[in-house]
Amino acid sequence: MDSETARPFDPTDPQVVADPYPTYERLRAAGPVVRASDPGVWAVSRYDDVARLARDPRLRNEFPPRYHHYSVGEGEAAAFLQRIVLNRDPPEHTRLRRLMARGLSPSAVGRLREHVTRVVDELLDPALDSGEVDLASGVALPLPVMVVCEMLGVADADRDETSRRAATLVHLLGMIRPTPQQLAESGAALAWLRDYLGGLIRQYRRRPQPNELSAMVGAADPALSEEEIVDNAVFLLLAGFETTMGFVTNGLAALLDRPEAVARLRAEPGLLPSTVEELLRFDPSVQWVARYVAEPLRVGGTLLRRNRVVLLLLASANRDGRRFADPDRLDVGRHPNPHLTFGGGAHHCMGAGLARLEGQVLLQRLLARTTALEIGGRSRRRHPSLRTFDRLVLHLQPA
């Protein structure tokens, strides 16, 4: 193995953040597991290993408090990270997941189709009138924001402020230390959102309403504390739009960079579901997830000891030629497509169905209401694990 292949994985390297896929290819060639740039951290890049380890009970989502304190200090941000369902293991994870899954069940998501279609058309109307839109700020962000705010009962007048505050919390995710300014902004946003959503929860206890947050409050396990319910409502708001924004912008950019794929999809609209799955595989918004080694285990010939951290590189697994034929080609008809974008095991993404619905409706309405689409400009947000565009300008020709 040469020194280049054996080089540790650094998720904060600007070249990796800009385009991680050449690095993932190098890591897969290097072996089942390689060291990361931080001490005690390992990276797993191949499909079979990532899929298996995502279900291995020796790897935990629940990190000891010192890890969160190292990342975000010992204040309220660390308490938030320790309460949310993303970072809990059974039995607490089971109670929290049961609480939040009510509003994200297949039947609940199916009931949202008409609402999602209406929101998409409302967002596309001004874009089609002007012939241009920043897909990131004009569609990909407001679409999931409007949907999740509807689910939570956030008033129309409060949605811009709520989404702006929630977007700031992205600095707390990814086991990467934020700057002091980012941490201060996130702390202020967290306090505001706790107060706002906590107020809604108290209202719904007195007078239930026909929305998902009210249903969550009514079904809450008595073992859950008020702080857990509030913080997981905050997390639901954040998770409801952050990853979908990345999925929409990454996917549309990849698709529109390939006119032959767009032409095939226009000619064969029945490929819409498989296209959405392929966009999810090809450039996922969540590049990797971190797990804590609670019990020693071997990956290949490497022993991972207790108290180490493992990065499961979902995006790398999705490009593994051992599992996917021609993995670097975007194939709108790819089938089967067992990508790992939504993770696996007990922590499989609860919002997968909603993300698929929003992606399918947006892509269907965008193609139905235009005859031509072209990218006019783009820029990526720089984050080591959450990949998205903060600007993606489209030129549109109305149908």
C-alpha positions in Angstrom: 0.0 0.0 0.0 1.5 3.4 -1.0 1.6 6.4 1.3 -1.1 8.2 -0.7 -3.6 5.3 -0.4 -2.8 4.9 3.3 -3.3 8.6 4.1 -5.8 9.2 7.0 -9.3 10.4 6.1 -9.8 14.0 7.0 -13.5 15.0 6.5 -12.6 18.7 7.0 -10.0 18.8 4.2 -11.3 21.5 1.8 -10.7 19.2 -1.2 -12.7 16.5 0.5 -15.6 18.9 1.3 -15.6 20.2 -2.3 -15.6 16.7 -3.9 -15.3 13.7 -1.6 -15.7 11.0 -4.2 -12.1 10.6 -5.3 -11.1 10.3 -1.7 -13.8 7.7 -1.1 -12.4 5.7 -4.0 -8.9 5.9 -2.5 -10.3 4.7 0.9 -12.1 1.7 -0.6 -8.9 0.7 -2.3 -7.0 1.0 0.9 -8.9 -1.6 2.8 -12.1 -2.2 4.9 -11.1 0.4 7.5 -8.6 3.3 7.6 -7.6 5.8 10.2 -9.2 9.2 10.3 -7.3 12.4 11.0 -8.5 12.7 14.6 -6.9 10.3 17.2 -9.1 7.3 18.0 -11.3 7.7 14.9 -11.7 5.2 12.1 -13.5 5.4 8.8 -15.3 2.5 7.0 -15.9 3.0 3.3 -17.1 -0.2 1.7 -20.7 -1.1 1.2 -20.9 -4.5 2.9 -19.0 -3.3 5.9 -21.1 -0.1 6.3 -24.4 -2.0 5.8 -23.3 -4.6 8.4 -22.0 -2.1 11.0 -25.0 0.1 10.8 -26.9 -2.8 12.4 -24.2 -4.0 14.8 -25.2 -3.4 18.5 -21.6 -3.0 19.5 -21.6 0.3 17.7 -23.7 2.9 19.6 -25.3 6.2 18.7 -25.3 7.3 22.3 -21.9 8.8 22.9 -20.5 9.5 26.4 -21.1 13.1 27.5 -17.4 14.0 27.1 -17.6 13.6 23.4 -20.4 16.2 23.1 -18.6 18.5 25.6 -15.5 18.3 23.5 -17.5 19.3 20.4 -19.8 22.0 21.7 -18.8 22.7 25.3 -20.7 21.8 28.5 -23.8 24.1 28.0 -27.3 23.6 26.6 -26.0 22.6 23.2 -24.5 19.4 24.7 -27.7 18.7 26.6 -29.7 19.0 23.4 -27.4 16.6 21.5 -27.7 14.0 24.4 -31.5 14.2 24.4 -32.4 13.9 20.7 -33.4 10.6 19.1 -30.5 10.7 16.7 -28.1 10.2 19.6 -30.0 7.7 21.8 -30.0 4.0 22.0 -32.7 1.6 23.3 -34.7 1.8 25.5 -34.8 5.6 25.3 -34.4 5.6 21.6 -37.3 3.2 21.2 -39.6 5.5 23.3 -38.5 8.6 21.4 -38.8 6.9 18.0 -42.3 5.7 18.8 -43.3 9.2 19.8 -42.0 10.8 16.6 -42.9 8.1 14.1 -46.7 8.8 14.4 -46.4 11.8 12.0 -44.0 10.0 9.7 -45.8 6.7 9.1 -46.6 5.7 5.5 -50.3 6.6 6.0 -49.5 10.0 7.5 -47.0 10.8 4.7 -49.6 9.7 2.1 -52.1 12.2 3.4 -49.6 15.0 2.8 -49.3 14.4 -1.0 -52.0 17.0 -1.9 -50.5 19.6 0.5 -47.0 19.0 -0.9 -48.2 19.3 -4.5 -49.9 22.6 -3.6 -46.8 24.0 -1.9 -44.6 23.0 -4.8 -46.8 24.7 -7.4 -47.0 27.8 -5.2 -43.2 27.9 -5.1 -42.8 27.3 -8.8 -45.3 29.9 -10.0 -43.0 33.0 -9.5 -40.0 31.1 -10.9 -41.9 30.3 -14.1 -43.1 33.9 -14.4 -39.6 35.2 -14.2 -37.8 32.3 -15.9 -35.2 32.0 -13.2 -35.0 30.7 -9.6 -32.4 30.0 -7.0 -33.5 26.4 -6.3 -31.8 26.4 -2.9 -33.4 29.4 -1.3 -36.5 29.6 -3.5 -37.7 26.0 -3.5 -35.5 23.4 -1.8 -35.4 25.2 1.6 -39.0 26.6 1.8 -40.6 23.3 0.6 -39.6 21.1 3.5 -39.9 24.1 5.9 -43.5 24.7 4.9 -44.3 21.0 5.2 -42.7 20.4 8.6 -44.1 23.7 10.0 -47.5 22.5 8.9 -46.9 19.2 10.8 -45.9 21.1 13.9 -48.5 23.7 13.8 -46.1 26.7 13.4 -48.1 29.8 12.5 -47.5 31.2 9.0 -46.2 34.5 10.5 -43.6 32.6 12.5 -42.2 30.3 9.8 -39.4 32.5 8.4 -38.0 33.1 11.9 -38.5 29.5 12.9 -36.7 28.1 9.8 -33.9 30.7 10.1 -33.3 29.7 13.7 -33.4 26.0 13.0 -30.9 26.3 10.1 -28.4 27.7 12.6 -28.4 24.5 14.5 -26.7 22.7 11.7 -23.4 23.8 13.3 -24.0 21.4 16.2 -24.3 18.3 14.0 -21.6 16.1 12.6 -19.2 15.7 15.6 -17.2 18.7 14.3 -16.3 21.6 16.6 -18.1 24.8 15.6 -16.4 28.2 15.8 -17.1 30.3 18.9 -19.4 32.5 16.8 -21.3 29.5 15.3 -21.7 28.1 18.8 -23.0 31.3 20.2 -25.5 31.7 17.3 -26.6 28.0 17.7 -27.1 28.5 21.4 -29.3 31.5 20.9 -31.3 29.7 18.2 -31.7 26.7 20.4 -33.0 28.8 23.3 -35.5 30.5 21.0 -36.8 27.3 19.5 -37.1 25.6 22.8 -39.2 28.5 24.1 -41.4 28.6 21.0 -42.1 24.9 20.5 -42.3 24.4 24.3 -45.1 27.1 24.2 -46.9 25.2 21.5 -46.6 21.9 23.4 -48.2 23.5 26.5 -51.0 24.9 24.4 -51.7 21.5 22.8 -51.8 19.8 26.3 -54.7 22.2 27.1 -56.3 22.2 23.7 -55.3 19.5 21.2 -55.1 20.5 17.6 -55.2 18.5 14.3 -51.4 18.4 13.7 -48.6 16.0 14.3 -46.9 17.8 17.2 -50.3 17.8 19.1 -50.6 14.1 18.4 -47.1 13.5 19.7 -47.9 15.3 22.9 -51.0 13.3 23.4 -49.2 10.0 22.8 -46.1 10.8 24.8 -44.7 8.1 27.0 -44.9 9.1 30.7 -41.2 8.1 31.0 -40.2 11.0 28.7 -39.3 14.3 30.3 -40.6 17.6 29.2 -37.1 18.5 28.0 -36.9 15.4 25.9 -40.2 16.1 24.2 -39.3 19.7 23.5 -35.8 19.0 22.2 -37.0 16.2 19.9 -39.6 18.6 18.5 -36.8 21.0 17.8 -34.8 18.2 16.2 -37.8 17.1 14.1 -38.0 20.7 12.7 -34.3 20.7 11.9 -34.2 17.2 10.4 -37.4 17.9 8.5 -35.7 20.4 6.1 -31.9 20.2 6.4 -31.4 16.9 4.7 -34.2 17.3 2.2 -32.7 20.6 1.1 -29.4 18.7 0.4 -31.2 15.9 -1.4 -33.1 18.3 -3.7 -30.2 20.5 -4.6 -27.6 17.7 -4.9 -30.0 15.6 -6.9 -31.3 18.3 -9.3 -27.7 19.5 -10.0 -26.6 16.0 -10.8 -29.6 15.3 -13.0 -29.4 18.6 -14.9 -25.7 18.2 -15.5 -26.8 15.1 -17.6 -29.2 16.3 -20.3 -29.5 12.7 -21.6 -30.9 11.6 -18.2 -33.4 14.4 -18.2 -34.5 13.5 -21.7 -35.0 9.9 -20.8 -37.1 10.8 -17.7 -39.3 13.2 -19.8 -39.8 10.4 -22.3 -40.4 7.7 -19.6 -42.2 9.4 -16.7 -42.7 6.0 -15.1 -39.0 6.2 -14.1 -39.7 8.9 -11.6 -39.5 6.7 -8.5 -36.3 5.0 -9.6 -34.9 8.4 -10.5 -35.5 9.7 -7.0 -33.8 6.6 -5.6 -30.8 7.2 -7.9 -30.5 10.8 -6.9 -30.5 9.7 -3.2 -27.7 7.2 -3.9 -25.6 9.4 -6.2 -24.8 12.4 -4.0 -26.5 12.1 -0.5 -26.9 15.1 1.8 -25.6 13.0 4.8 -22.2 11.9 3.8 -21.4 9.9 6.9 -22.6 9.1 10.4 -20.5 8.6 13.6 -20.8 5.6 15.9 -19.2 4.9 19.3 -17.4 1.6 19.8 -19.0 0.2 23.0 -17.5 -3.3 22.6 -14.4 -4.4 20.7 -14.9 -5.6 17.2 -13.0 -6.5 14.1 -13.4 -5.0 10.6 -11.3 -6.9 8.2 -8.1 -7.5 10.0 -8.3 -4.4 12.2 -9.4 -4.5 15.8 -11.4 -1.5 16.9 -11.1 -1.1 20.6 -13.7 0.3 23.1 -14.1 4.1 23.3 -13.1 4.6 19.7 -15.2 6.4 17.1 -16.2 4.9 13.7 -17.3 7.0 10.7 -19.7 5.0 8.5 -19.2 6.6 5.1 -22.7 6.2 3.6 -21.8 8.2 0.4 -18.7 6.1 -0.2 -20.7 2.8 0.2 -23.2 4.1 -2.3 -20.4 4.3 -4.9 -18.9 0.9 -4.2 -18.4 -1.0 -7.4 -18.6 -4.3 -5.4 -22.3 -3.5 -5.0 -23.3 -1.2 -7.8 -22.5 -1.6 -11.5 -20.9 1.4 -12.9 -21.3 3.3 -9.6 -20.1 6.7 -10.8 -22.8 6.8 -13.5 -26.2 8.4 -12.7 -28.7 5.9 -14.1 -32.3 7.0 -13.7 -33.5 3.4 -14.4 -31.2 1.7 -11.9 -32.8 -1.3 -10.3 -32.3 -2.7 -7.7 -30.9 0.2 -5.8 -30.2 -0.7 -2.2 -28.4 2.5 -1.3 -27.6 3.4 2.3 -28.5 7.0 2.2 -31.1 6.6 5.0 -28.8 4.4 7.1 -29.9 1.1 8.5 -31.0 -0.8 11.5 -32.8 0.8 14.4 -31.7 4.2 13.3 -33.0 4.0 9.7 -34.2 7.6 8.9 -37.8 8.1 10.1 -38.3 10.8 7.5 -37.3 8.7 4.5 -40.9 8.4 3.2 -41.5 12.2 3.5 -38.2 13.0 1.7 -39.1 10.6 -1.1 -42.6 12.2 -1.4 -41.2 15.7 -1.5 -38.5 14.7 -4.1 -41.0 12.9 -6.4 -43.6 15.7 -6.3 -41.0 18.4 -7.0 -39.4 16.6 -9.8 -42.7 15.6 -11.4 -44.1 19.2 -11.2 -40.8 20.7 -12.4 -40.7 18.6 -15.5 -44.4 18.8 -16.2 -44.4 22.6 -16.0 -41.2 23.3 -18.1 -39.9 22.4 -21.5 -36.2 23.2 -20.7 -34.1 23.5 -17.5 -30.6 24.8 -17.3 -28.2 25.6 -14.4 -27.1 29.2 -14.4 -24.8 29.3 -11.4 -24.0 27.3 -8.2 -22.1 27.3 -5.0 -21.8 24.7 -2.3 -22.0 25.2 1.5 -18.8 24.0 3.2 -19.7 21.4 5.8 -17.8 18.1 6.4 -20.8 15.8 6.7 -23.9 17.6 5.4 -23.5 18.2 1.7 -25.8 20.7 0.0 -25.8 23.8 -2.3 -26.4 27.2 -0.8 -27.0 28.6 -4.3 -28.3 26.7 -7.4 -29.7 29.1 -10.0 -32.0 27.5 -12.6 -33.2 29.0 -15.9 -36.6 27.7 -16.8 -38.7 27.6 -20.0 -42.4 27.3 -19.1 -44.4 24.6 -20.8 
